Amino acid sequence: MSGIASIDSSGRKMIRVKGTTANSIIESTQYEEEVYRFNIVRVDGDLELSTELGAKGKVKINGEEIEVGKVTDKGTYKIDLTDLKVSTNGNIYSVGNENDVATGTAESQMAKNTVVLKVEGNLIINSGVTLTSVASRAKFRWTKRNDNI
């Protein structure tokens, strides 16, 4: 999707998508336009996840250990991992926050955003590590799905 390709920073974004759900496109195909809300964690470079790093609350970006759950100021740029969390034993990394998952099945309890982890490099997930979306307090793990984009 071209909207995801143009993302150059972490945070909450709204992306306008124009498309169709038709199986074949013909002259009379009607295109629909929709705005989707995303919570994006963007990493510029290689991202490594491991239980050893996770136990310390960290990841490696381009070989350097960086703390998750916060913004790290590198002088000329910032690394925003505010919405990347890790379990205390270091083996489960989750993307997103409470607003990104459902808390129930009623319309008012549905997820508000789609979660995106955008890595502009290699994503290295070492053995024993799970990467998932964040779970709500009620243990729901349903992020907003955009199957039609």
HUQUI-V204113 format. One line per field, one symbol per residue. ss: DSSP state (H for helix, E for strand, L for the rest). phi: phi as a letter, one per 20 degrees, with the letter a starting at -180 (. if undefined). A space follows every 50 residues. Layout:
ss->???
phi->???
This chain:
ss->LHHHHLLLLLEEEEEEEEELLLLLLLLLLLLEEEEEEEEEEEELLLEEEL HHHHHLLEEEELLEEEELLLEEELLLLEEELLLEEELLLLLEEEELLHHH ELLLLLHHHLLLLEEEEEELLLEEELLLLEEEELLLLLLLLLELLLLLL
phi->.ffffefcbfpecdceddabeffcecgefeedccdddcddddcepfdddb fffgfemccdclndfcfenbedednebcdddgdddcffendcdcdobgfe cfdadfgfdffeceecddderedddfgndddbefdfgemfceefdcfed
